[in-house]
Structures are given as structure tokens and as C-alpha cells.
Amino acid sequence: MCPKDSHRLRTASFHASSNFLYVAISILFITMTHQSKVSKKRAVYDLVDKNDSLVRLGTKKYAKRLGLWRRAVHIFVLNKKGHLLISKRGPHLFTYPDLFTSSAGGHVERGESYKNAAQRELFEELGIKSQVKDLGRFDVEDSHGKIIHHLFTAPASRVFPDSREVASCMFFPLPKVLKMIRSDPKKYTLPFRRAIRYYLQLEKQRSTLR
């Protein structure tokens, strides 16, 4: 075999191996994403009534069937300038894929407190450990069911997002956030829009009391 033929053979073999590796990684990613979605569908949560009193344990599907509520948290990460971190959800996520939302958030796990859930979500999604402040409750009812949310704030200037959960994130001044939402509300999750409204109501009450 001449040197040129040998080089071509090695090159073809390298490309074939690279293509095989790419396909294998792609299949693995799709499989893991599917398994994650199935796992979340089957996850068991504390199902509660309108007063947030525990009724029973069950899945999201069971909660919708019985008209019960689930628990969730939203966290607003604010830097020293008071700018809000907005995150974009990954396109592969089961709920609200590819939409902008709060800095971090998610379901309260079975037997977990709202505060512990907020601290856990902060670490899982943004890689930070921070003190959180509970600002209270707001509710959301949509096609995903009935969910009691608690809104938290947390101080941070740097975050280390998990790409499996957060596609991108950036700090914005609050007036800019409101302007972006008004210009195209469909780009933002319903819970995030409700959280912003709730946060502004609290800020207005604080300014009135000063």
C-alpha cells in the first residue's frame, strides 16, 4: 500500500470513528432526556388543598385529576445593583421549554419545606449557596395544574448555571425586564409573569409604608 492510500485509509477511519462517536453521544443524550421526562412525570409530590394543608401523596397527573394543588418555589437572584437574573429554560425541558423565567425555581419535593426547596434549586440550577428570603405566596392555575408558589429573593453577583437546566441567563434592571415582558409576553413563563406582578405589588406596599 502506498503512503497516500495509507493516509486516506487512516483519515476515512478517523472520520468514521468520529461520526460513530457523535451518533452514540446524540442517542445517549436523547435517551437521558426521555428518561428524565418520564421520571418527572412519575415523581410523587405532596398534594395539598387551597389552604396548603397536606391531603395525600401523588403524581402531577393525579393532582390534576383530583383538583389538588402542588407546591413550587421561584427565586429572584438580585445583584448589588438590584438587577434581576433572568434564566432561559432549555428546549428539552418538559414544562415551558425554551421560555424565559425566574432566576431559579422548581417543585417542592415530598416532605421538603419551601425554604429548603429554594436553597436546593439555587444550587442545582445556578451552582450557588445563598441565604434566601421568603416573600410569600402566589398561585398559578394553567394547563400544568394548580400550583402554590412561594417567591424568594437571594443575593448573588456570580452564578454557575447547569446547562441541563438553564440554557442561558443574564442580569437586567427591573424596568428593562418589565419592558421586555410587555413587548412579547409569550416568551416568558406564566409563573414568572405572576411572580413579577407579585414582587411589584410588594415593592409598592413597602414604598407606601416608608
PAZAPA-4460 file (N, C-alpha, C; in steps of 0.05 Angstrom, whole numbers, plus 32768, in hexadecimal, padded with zeros to 4 digits):
% residues 210
    n_x    n_y    n_z   ca_x   ca_y   ca_z    c_x    c_y    c_z   seq   type   mol
   8011   7FE8   8000   8000   8000   8000   8012   8019   8000     1      M     A
   800C   802C   7FEE   801C   8044   7FEC   8016   8057   8003     2      C     A
   8028   8069   800A   8023   807C   8021   8009   808C   801E     3      P     A
   8002   8094   8005   7FEA   80A4   8001   7FD1   8094   8008     4      K     A
   7FD1   807B   7FFF   7FBA   8069   8005   7FB7   8064   8023     5      D     A
   7FCF   8060   8030   7FCF   805B   804C   7FC4   8074   805B     6      S     A
   7FCC   808C   8053   7FC2   80A5   805F   7FA4   80A8   805B     7      H     A
   7F9A   80A2   8043   7F7E   80A3   803E   7F6E   8090   804F     8      R     A
   7F79   8078   8053   7F6B   8063   8062   7F69   806C   8080     9      L     A
   7F80   8077   808A   7F7F   8081   80A6   7F6B   8098   80A9    10      R     A
   7F6B   80AA   8095   7F58   80C1   8096   7F3B   80B7   8096    11      T     A
   7F35   80A4   8084   7F1A   809A   8082   7F12   808C   809C    12      A     A
   7F25   807D   80A7   7F20   806F   80C0   7F1A   8082   80D7    13      S     A
   7F2A   8098   80D7   7F26   80AD   80EC   7F0A   80BA   80EA    14      F     A
   7F02   80C1   80D1   7EE8   80CD   80CD   7ED2   80BA   80D5    15      H     A
   7ED5   80A0   80CE   7EC1   808D   80D5   7EBE   808A   80F3    16      A     A
   7ED5   808A   8101   7ED4   8088   811E   7EC7   80A0   812A    17      S     A
   7ECE   80B8   811F   7EC3   80D1   8129   7EA4   80D2   8125    18      S     A
   7E9C   80C9   810E   7E7F   80C8   8108   7E70   80B5   811B    19      N     A
   7E7D   809E   8120   7E71   808A   8132   7E6F   8096   814E    20      F     A
   7E84   80A3   8157   7E84   80AF   8172   7E6F   80C4   8174    21      L     A
   7E6C   80D5   815F   7E57   80EA   815F   7E3B   80DE   8161    22      Y     A
   7E36   80C9   8152   7E1C   80BC   8152   7E17   80B0   816D    23      V     A
   7E2B   80A3   8178   7E28   8096   8192   7E22   80AA   81A8    24      A     A
   7E30   80C1   81A8   7E2B   80D6   81BC   7E0F   80E1   81B8    25      I     A
   7E07   80E5   819F   7DEC   80F0   819A   7DD6   80DE   81A4    26      S     A
   7DD9   80C3   819F   7DC6   80B0   81A9   7DC5   80AF   81C7    27      I     A
   7DDC   80B1   81D4   7DDE   80B1   81F1   7DD0   80C9   81FC    28      L     A
   7DD4   80E1   81F0   7DC7   80F9   81FA   7DA9   80F8   81F7    29      F     A
   7D9F   80EE   81E0   7D82   80EB   81DB   7D76   80D8   81EF    30      I     A
   7D84   80C1   81F4   7D7A   80AD   8207   7D79   80B8   8223    31      T     A
   7D8E   80C7   822B   7D8E   80D2   8246   7D79   80E7   8249    32      M     A
   7D74   80F7   8235   7D5F   810C   8235   7D44   80FF   8238    33      T     A
   7D3F   80EA   8228   7D25   80DC   8229   7D21   80D0   8245    34      H     A
   7D36   80C3   8250   7D34   80B6   826A   7D2E   80CB   827F    35      Q     A
   7D3B   80E3   827D   7D36   80F8   8290   7D19   8102   828F    36      S     A
   7D0E   8105   8277   7CF2   810D   8274   7CE0   80F8   8280    37      K     A
   7CE5   80DF   827A   7CD4   80CA   8285   7CD5   80C9   82A3    38      V     A
   7CEE   80CC   82AE   7CF2   80CC   82CB   7CE3   80E3   82D8    39      S     A
   7CE3   80FB   82CC   7CD5   8111   82D8   7CB7   810E   82D6    40      K     A
   7CAD   8101   82C1   7C91   80FB   82BF   7C88   80E9   82D5    41      K     A
   7C99   80D6   82DD   7C91   80C2   82F1   7C99   80CA   830D    42      R     A
   7CA6   80E1   8310   7CAF   80EA   832B   7C97   80EE   833D    43      A     A
   7C9A   80E8   8356   7C85   80EB   836A   7C8A   8103   837B    44      V     A
   7C75   8114   837E   7C77   812D   838E   7C63   812D   83A4    45      Y     A
   7C66   8141   83B6   7C51   8147   83CA   7C3B   8155   83BB    46      D     A
   7C23   814A   83BB   7C0C   8157   83AF   7BFC   8164   83C6    47      L     A
   7BF5   817D   83C2   7BE8   818D   83D7   7BCF   819A   83CE    48      V     A
   7BC0   81A5   83E1   7BA7   81B4   83DA   7BAE   81D1   83D7    49      D     A
   7B99   81E1   83D3   7B9D   81FE   83CE   7BAA   820C   83E6    50      K     A
   7BA7   8201   83FE   7BB3   820C   8416   7BCF   8202   841B    51      N     A
   7BDA   81F3   8407   7BF5   81E8   8409   7BF7   81D2   841F    52      D     A
   7BE1   81C5   8425   7BE2   81AF   8438   7BE4   8194   8429    53      S     A
   7BF5   8183   8432   7BFB   816A   8425   7BE2   8158   8424    54      L     A
   7BDB   814E   840C   7BC5   813C   8408   7BCF   8120   8404    55      V     A
   7BE2   811D   83F2   7BED   8102   83EC   7C06   8105   83DB    56      R     A
   7C13   80EF   83D4   7C29   80EF   83C1   7C1F   80E7   83A6    57      L     A
   7C2C   80F0   8391   7C24   80E9   8376   7C34   80F6   8360    58      G     A
   7C30   80EE   8348   7C3E   80F9   8331   7C30   8112   8327    59      T     A
   7C3C   8120   8314   7C30   8138   8308   7C15   8130   82FB    60      K     A
   7C15   811A   82ED   7BFC   8111   82DF   7BE6   810C   82F3    61      K     A
   7BED   8100   830A   7BD9   80FA   831F   7BCE   8114   832B    62      Y     A
   7BE0   8127   832F   7BD8   8141   833A   7BC4   814F   8328    63      A     A
   7BC8   814E   830E   7BB6   815B   82FB   7B9B   814C   82FC    64      K     A
   7B9C   8132   82FD   7B83   8122   82FD   7B72   8129   8315    65      R     A
   7B7F   812C   832D   7B70   8131   8346   7B6C   814F   834B    66      L     A
   7B77   8160   833B   7B74   817D   833F   7B84   8187   8357    67      G     A
   7B9A   8179   835E   7BAB   8180   8374   7BC2   8192   836B    68      L     A
   7BCF   819E   837E   7BE5   81B1   8379   7C00   81A4   837E    69      W     A
   7C14   81AE   8370   7C30   81A7   8375   7C3F   81BF   837F    70      R     A
   7C57   81BB   8388   7C67   81D1   8393   7C80   81D6   8382    71      R     A
   7C87   81EF   837F   7C9E   81F6   836F   7CAB   8210   837B    72      A     A
   7CC3   8215   8372   7CD1   822E   837A   7CDD   823C   8362    73      V     A
   7CDE   8256   8364   7CEC   8267   8351   7D00   8278   8360    74      H     A
   7D18   827B   8355   7D2C   828B   8362   7D35   82A1   8350    75      I     A
   7D35   82BA   835A   7D40   82D1   834C   7D5C   82D7   8357    76      F     A
   7D70   82D2   8346   7D8B   82D9   834E   7D91   82F6   8346    77      V     A
   7D99   8305   835A   7D9E   8322   8356   7DBB   8328   835C    78      L     A
   7DC8   8337   834A   7DE4   833F   834F   7DE5   8358   835F    79      N     A
   7DFD   8363   8363   7E01   837B   8374   7DF3   8393   8369    80      K     A
   7DEF   8394   834F   7DE1   83AB   8342   7DC3   83A8   8343    81      K     A
   7DB9   8391   834D   7D9D   838C   834E   7D92   8381   8334    82      G     A
   7DA4   8379   8322   7D9B   836D   8308   7D93   8350   830D    83      H     A
   7D7F   8348   82FD   7D73   832D   8300   7D7F   831A   82EB    84      L     A
   7D87   8302   82F4   7D91   82ED   82E2   7D79   82DF   82D6    85      L     A
   7D78   82DF   82BB   7D64   82D0   82AC   7D71   82B8   829F    86      I     A
   7D64   82A1   82A2   7D6E   8289   8295   7D5C   8280   827E    87      S     A
   7D69   8273   826B   7D59   8267   8255   7D5A   8249   8258    88      K     A
   7D42   823D   8258   7D40   8220   825B   7D49   8212   8242    89      R     A
   7D54   81FA   8246   7D5E   81EB   8230   7D48   81E1   821D    90      G     A
   7D4E   81DD   8204   7D39   81D5   81F0   7D2F   81B8   81F5    91      P     A
   7D3E   81A8   8204   7D37   818C   8209   7D26   8189   8222    92      H     A
   7D22   819E   8232   7D13   819B   824B   7CF6   8196   8246    93      L     A
   7CE9   8187   8259   7CCE   817E   8255   7CBA   8195   8256    94      F     A
   7CBD   81A7   826A   7CAB   81BD   826D   7CB9   81D7   8265    95      T     A
   7CAA   81E8   8257   7CB3   8202   824D   7CCF   8201   823F    96      Y     A
   7CD2   81EF   822C   7CEC   81EE   821F   7CF3   8207   820F    97      P     A
   7D0C   820F   8211   7D17   8225   8200   7D0A   8241   8208    98      D     A
   7CFF   8243   8220   7CF4   825D   8228   7D04   8269   823F    99      L     A
   7D02   8284   8241   7D10   8292   8257   7D00   8290   8270   100      F     A
   7D0F   828F   8287   7D01   828C   82A1   7D12   8298   82B7   101      T     A
   7D0A   8292   82D0   7D19   829C   82E7   7D36   8292   82E7   102      S     A
   7D46   829D   82F9   7D62   8295   82FB   7D64   8277   82FE   103      S     A
   7D54   826C   8311   7D53   824F   8316   7D38   8248   8321   104      A     A
   7D32   822E   8322   7D18   8226   832D   7D12   8209   8326   105      G     A
   7CFD   81FF   8333   7CF5   81E4   832E   7CE2   81DA   8343   106      G     A
   7CDB   81C0   8342   7CC8   81B5   8354   7CD5   81B0   8370   107      H     A
   7CC4   81B2   8384   7CCB   81AA   839F   7CC9   818C   83A1   108      V     A
   7CDF   817F   83A9   7CDF   8162   83AA   7CCE   8158   83C1   109      E     A
   7CC7   813F   83C1   7CB7   8133   83D6   7CC4   8137   83F1   110      R     A
   7CB5   8142   8404   7CBF   8146   841F   7CD3   815D   8422   111      G     A
   7CD7   816D   840D   7CEB   8182   840D   7CDD   819D   8414   112      E     A
   7CEB   81AF   8421   7CE0   81CA   8427   7CE4   81DC   840F   113      S     A
   7CD5   81F2   840E   7CD9   8205   83F8   7CF6   8210   83F8   114      Y     A
   7CFF   8217   8410   7D1A   8223   8412   7D30   820F   8409   115      K     A
   7D2E   81F6   8411   7D42   81E2   8409   7D40   81DE   83EB   116      N     A
   7D28   81DE   83E0   7D25   81DB   83C3   7D32   81F1   83B4   117      A     A
   7D2F   820A   83BE   7D3B   8221   83B1   7D5A   821F   83B1   118      A     A
   7D65   8218   83C8   7D82   8215   83CA   7D8C   81FF   83B8   119      Q     A
   7D7D   81E9   83B7   7D85   81D2   83A6   7D85   81DA   8389   120      R     A
   7D6F   81E7   8380   7D6D   81EF   8364   7D83   8203   835C   121      E     A
   7D8A   8215   836E   7D9F   8228   8369   7DB9   821A   8363   122      L     A
   7DBF   8205   8373   7DD8   81F7   8370   7DD7   81E5   8357   123      F     A
   7DC1   81D7   8353   7DBF   81C5   833C   7DC0   81D4   8321   124      E     A
   7DB2   81EB   831F   7DB0   81F9   8306   7DC6   820E   8301   125      E     A
   7DCE   821B   8317   7DE1   8231   8314   7DFB   822D   8322   126      L     A
   7DFE   8217   8330   7E18   8210   833D   7E20   8222   8353   127      G     A
   7E0D   822F   8361   7E13   8241   8377   7E05   8239   8391   128      I     A
   7E11   823F   83A7   7E05   823D   83C1   7E02   8259   83CD   129      K     A
   7DE9   8260   83D3   7DE4   827B   83DC   7DCC   827C   83EF   130      S     A
   7DCC   8290   8400   7DB5   8294   8411   7D9D   829B   8400   131      Q     A
   7D86   8291   8407   7D6D   8297   83F8   7D59   82A4   840A   132      V     A
   7D49   82B6   83FF   7D34   82C4   840E   7D19   82BD   8402   133      K     A
   7D07   82B3   8412   7CEC   82AC   8408   7CDA   82C4   8408   134      D     A
   7CD1   82CC   83F0   7CC0   82E3   83ED   7CA2   82DC   83EE   135      L     A
   7C9C   82C3   83EF   7C80   82BB   83F1   7C76   82AB   83D9   136      G     A
   7C5C   82A8   83D8   7C4F   8295   83C6   7C40   82A3   83AF   137      R     A
   7C42   8297   8398   7C30   829E   8382   7C28   8284   8373   138      F     A
   7C11   8283   8367   7C06   826B   835B   7C05   826D   833D   139      D     A
   7C08   8256   8330   7C06   8254   8313   7BF5   823C   830C   140      V     A
   7BE1   8240   82FB   7BD1   822A   82F0   7BD3   822C   82D2   141      E     A
   7BDC   8217   82C5   7BDD   8216   82A8   7BDC   81F9   829F   142      D     A
   7BE4   81F3   8287   7BE1   81D8   827C   7BF3   81C4   828B   143      S     A
   7C06   81CE   829A   7C18   81BC   82A9   7C0D   81B5   82C4   144      H     A
   7BF6   81C2   82CC   7BE9   81BC   82E5   7BE8   81D4   82F7   145      G     A
   7BE1   81CE   8311   7BDF   81E3   8325   7BF8   81E2   8337   146      K     A
   7C06   81F8   8338   7C20   81F8   8347   7C21   8210   8359   147      I     A
   7C28   820B   8373   7C2E   8220   8386   7C4C   8226   8384   148      I     A
   7C52   823F   837E   7C6E   8247   837C   7C75   8259   8394   149      H     A
   7C8E   8256   839D   7C99   826A   83B0   7CB1   8277   83A2   150      H     A
   7CB1   8292   83A3   7CC6   82A1   8397   7CDB   82A8   83AB   151      L     A
   7CF4   82A3   83A3   7D0B   82A9   83B4   7D1E   82BC   83A5   152      F     A
   7D2E   82CB   83B4   7D43   82DA   83A9   7D5E   82D0   83B4   153      T     A
   7D73   82D3   83A5   7D8E   82CB   83AE   7DA2   82DD   83A2   154      A     A
   7DB6   82E6   83B1   7DCB   82F7   83A6   7DE2   82E7   8399   155      P     A
   7DEB   82F0   8382   7E01   82E3   8374   7E0A   82F4   835D   156      A     A
   7E23   82F5   8357   7E2D   8304   8340   7E39   82F1   832B   157      S     A
   7E40   82D9   8333   7E4A   82C5   8320   7E3A   82AB   8324   158      R     A
   7E34   829E   830E   7E26   8284   830E   7E34   8271   82FC   159      V     A
   7E2F   8257   8300   7E3C   8242   82F1   7E27   822F   82E7   160      F     A
   7E17   8237   82D2   7E00   8228   82CA   7E06   820C   82BF   161      P     A
   7DF4   81FA   82C5   7DF4   81DF   82BB   7DE7   81DF   829F   162      D     A
   7DF6   81D9   828B   7DEB   81DB   826F   7DD4   81C7   826A   163      S     A
   7DD1   81B3   827B   7DBB   81A0   8277   7DA1   81AD   8280   164      R     A
   7DA2   81C1   8291   7D8B   81CF   829B   7D87   81EB   8290   165      E     A
   7D9E   81F9   828D   7D9D   8215   8285   7DAD   8218   826A   166      V     A
   7D9E   8221   8255   7DAB   8225   823B   7DBD   823D   823B   167      A     A
   7DB3   8252   8249   7DC3   826B   824B   7DB6   827C   8262   168      S     A
   7DC5   8290   826B   7DBB   82A2   8280   7DCA   82BC   827F   169      C     A
   7DBD   82D1   8288   7DC9   82EC   8288   7DBB   82FE   829B   170      M     A
   7DCA   8311   82A7   7DBE   8325   82B9   7DB3   833C   82A9   171      F     A
   7D9B   8346   82B1   7D8E   835D   82A4   7D83   836F   82BA   172      F     A
   7D83   838A   82B5   7D75   839C   82C7   7D57   8395   82C6   173      P     A
   7D49   8398   82DC   7D2D   8390   82DD   7D1C   839F   82C9   174      L     A
   7D20   83B9   82C4   7D10   83C7   82B0   7D14   83BB   8294   175      P     A
   7D2C   83B2   828E   7D32   83A4   8275   7D23   838A   8273   176      K     A
   7D22   837B   8289   7D13   8362   828A   7CF6   8366   8283   177      V     A
   7CEA   837A   8290   7CCE   8380   828B   7CC9   8388   826E   178      L     A
   7CDB   8397   8263   7CD8   839F   8247   7CD9   8387   8234   179      K     A
   7CEB   8375   823A   7CEE   835D   8229   7CD6   834B   822B   180      M     A
   7CCB   8348   8243   7CB3   8338   8246   7C9B   8344   8237   181      I     A
   7C98   835E   823A   7C81   836B   822C   7C83   836A   820E   182      R     A
   7C9C   836A   8204   7C9F   836A   81E7   7C99   834E   81DB   183      S     A
   7C9E   8339   81EA   7C98   831E   81E0   7C94   830A   81F7   184      D     A
   7C7C   830C   8204   7C78   82FB   821C   7C79   82DD   8217   185      P     A
   7C74   82D4   81FF   7C74   82B7   81FA   7C90   82AB   81FC   186      K     A
   7CA5   82BB   81FD   7CC0   82B1   8200   7CC6   82AA   821D   187      K     A
   7CB4   82B1   822F   7CB9   82AE   824C   7CA4   829C   8259   188      Y     A
   7CAD   828B   826B   7C9A   8278   8277   7C85   8287   8287   189      T     A
   7C6D   827B   8289   7C58   8287   8298   7C5F   828A   82B6   190      L     A
   7C6B   8276   82C3   7C73   827A   82DF   7C86   8291   82E2   191      P     A
   7C98   8295   82D0   7CAB   82AB   82D2   7C9D   82C6   82D0   192      F     A
   7C8A   82C8   82BD   7C7B   82E1   82BB   7C6B   82E7   82D4   193      R     A
   7C60   82D1   82E0   7C51   82D5   82F9   7C64   82DD   830F   194      R     A
   7C7C   82D1   8310   7C8F   82D7   8324   7C98   82F4   8323   195      A     A
   7C9C   82FE   830B   7CA3   831A   8307   7C8D   832C   8311   196      I     A
   7C75   8326   830A   7C5E   8336   8313   7C5C   8336   8332   197      R     A
   7C60   831F   833E   7C5F   831D   835B   7C75   832D   8368   198      Y     A
   7C8D   832B   835C   7CA4   833A   8367   7CA0   8358   8365   199      Y     A
   7C95   8361   8350   7C8F   837E   834D   7C7A   8388   8361   200      L     A
   7C66   8377   8366   7C52   837E   837A   7C5E   8381   8395   201      Q     A
   7C71   836F   839C   7C7F   8371   83B6   7C90   838A   83B7   202      L     A
   7C9E   8390   83A1   7CAE   83A8   83A1   7C9E   83C2   83A4   203      E     A
   7C86   83C2   8398   7C74   83D9   839A   7C6A   83DC   83B7   204      K     A
   7C64   83C6   83C4   7C5B   83C7   83E0   7C72   83D1   83F2   205      Q     A
   7C8A   83C9   83EC   7CA1   83D2   83FC   7CA5   83F0   83F9   206      R     A
   7CA3   83F9   83E1   7CA7   8416   83DB   7C91   8427   83E8   207      S     A
   7C79   841C   83EA   7C63   842A   83F7   7C67   842D   8415   208      T     A
   7C73   8419   8421   7C78   8419   843E   7C90   842A   8447   209      L     A
   7CA1   8431   8434   7CB8   8441   843B   7CB1   845E   8441   210      R     A
***
